[in-house]
Amino acid sequence: MKKSKIVLPLITILVMTLFSSCASNGYTAHQHGFFYGVIHGLVFPFALISKLFTNEYGLYAENNTGFFYWLGFIIGIFGLGGGGRRAASRR
């Protein structure tokens, strides 16, 4: 029982570290569109945590297409909370 209480936080930290390495990059010649916005919205919490410790990671892509990137970004952020509500409603 105590082993599982230690393993879960370690796995969580490992996964957060792996996902924060996929945080959005800075200015590039490629413009990021809707689907990149969704991906960047999903990794936003991990990018935010890494941003607290270092200034190397961006929170969003600076060179984006505008409205559709931001729409995807917001959908990605809201997509993170959807699973928790479904699980809570089953109880």
N, C-alpha and C positions, 0 to 999 in steps of 0.2 A: 504494500500500500504506500509506504513512504517513498519507495523507488519511483513510482509513477508521479508523485508530487514533484520530484526533482527532474525527471526526464521531460515532462511537458514544458516547463519553462526553458529548458535548454534547447529543445526542438524549436520552440517559438523564437528564441533569439537567433538561432541558426537560420531559420526561414526569413526572418526580418532582415538579417544581414545579406542573404542572397538576393532578396527582392530589392533592397536599397541599392545594390550594385547595378540594377537595371533602371535606375532613376533617369529622368529625362535629361537630355544633354543641352548644351548651350546653343549658340548661334551656329548654324550650318547652312550650306547652300540649299539643302533640301527643305521644302516647306512641309510641315507636319499637318495632316488633315484630321478628319473625324475619327478614324480608327486609332490613330496615335493619341488623340485626345482621350479616348476611352481607356487605353492602356495606361496613359500617364495619370488619369484619374484613379485608376485602381492601385497604382503604386505610390500615390500621393502620401499616404500616412507613413510609409517607409522612407520616402524621400524627405519628409518633414523631420523625422527622427534623425536621419543622417545629416540634415542641414543644421540641426542643433549642435552637432559635434564638429562639423567641418564645413567649409564654405565651397567645397568642390562640386557639390551636386546642386542642380537646379530643381525648382519645384514644378516647372512647366517648360515647354519648348518655346524659346523666344521667337523663333522664325516659324510662325504658324499661319494657317489660312484664314484666321479670323473667327467668324461666328461659328462655323461648323466644328472647328477645333475646340472652342469653348463649350459648345453643346455636348460634344463627346466627353470632354473633361468633366462636366457636371454629371452626366450620366454615369461615368465611371466612379465618381465619388459617391453618388447615391446608390450605385450598385453594391457597394460594400456593406451598406446597412440592411439590404433586403433580406439576406439570409437569416439574420438575427431575429427579425420580426416574425418570420415564418416559423422558426423553431420555438419562439416564445408563445405563439398562438396555439401550438399543439398541446401545450400543458393543460 
